Amino acid sequence: MDQKIVSNEIKQKNRTGIFSLFRHRAQLSRQDIVTALDLSLPTVTNNLEELKREGLIAQTGSFGNTGGRRARAYSLVANARTAIGLDITRHHVTAVAVDLQGTIIISRRRRLDFERTDEYYRELGAIVRQIVSAAELDEKSILGVGIGVPGMVTADHQTVFYGGVLGFTGATCAEFSKYIPYPTALMHDTDAACFAEMWVSPGTQNAFYIMLSASVGGTVYIGGNQYGGSKMRAGEIGHTVVVPDGKPCYCGRRGCVDPYCAASALTAVTDGDLKLFFQRLKAGDETVQAVWQEYLSHLAVAVANLRMLFDCDIIIGGYVGSFMDEYIDQLRQLVLLRSVFDDNADYVRPCRCKTEAIAAGSALNYIAEFLNSI
Ligand SMILES: [Zn+2]
């Protein structure tokens, strides 16, 4: 191989290595980096100077008080780059901004009924502007706006190719971003939520994220990467059949997991209020308990099937997943009854990102892309 290419690769690897150390440590001295990465002091110094010039790290004090010369302390400038994420649902928009650490700097949620009109898209633009101004984001720091939508999105993030939930099949990124003056990308909501979950679960390589919200979706990670399938349709657990010829599904068929495991299967008895459902469940309301048992029995079938197919962690996410901590053992027991290979069901776990997962995940895609380019 060309020696110049090899030397550029080494240079790049050193830079990436140094920068990623800062993501996990609040402060570092040059010597810390030399020791951690086994690099020479001049290499570390040069890289630090370069990252400082680019505004990505800053000197933030010094170490030690034992006399002599103190070591300078450096830190990541977390807001040197930011990204915005939106979560579009039938009646609401949630918007967040995240920084280079993946920390949510600001979060806003407001009611806005979805419609494919110029007025709606103008309002989305206003929401983004409000986030920028309320968080006092430096315009130049904004990498982009990820728009999480309840629909399946082409691999280039430009078009909704299946939008049965909101009836917006064919909607484009250009349409959504008409009034947003930053780079934009459409994100399938389930993929975005799963991305946020994987962000807070470093080390998880294989997982299936099942999203139990207004609809049921799923995303698969294999070997640390999302598996989209041949046409970005992999993981759609919501439209696998759990009861042959059962309840009608919005997809036009019958008996899908969706009508049994979407949040609406629970909130039908609490006038659409999921929080109230879980309050009544806790209080021992018999009607609610019966609905919950039926819900869990169908969910257990779906989870057991996923485990059989993918042999991986199953993460219970979405609106229902955010209430799941207290009931996870109940679900695990039902899943275990259907298991062939496992003697426990600890691989089923509730999501860690309880709120804003879709908006955060939509934004984090931009952050990850930037970090990978460092
Ligand atoms: Zn269906």
Residues whose N, C-alpha, C, O or C-beta is under 5 A from the ligand:
A	BS01	ZN	G238 H239 C249 C251 C256 D258
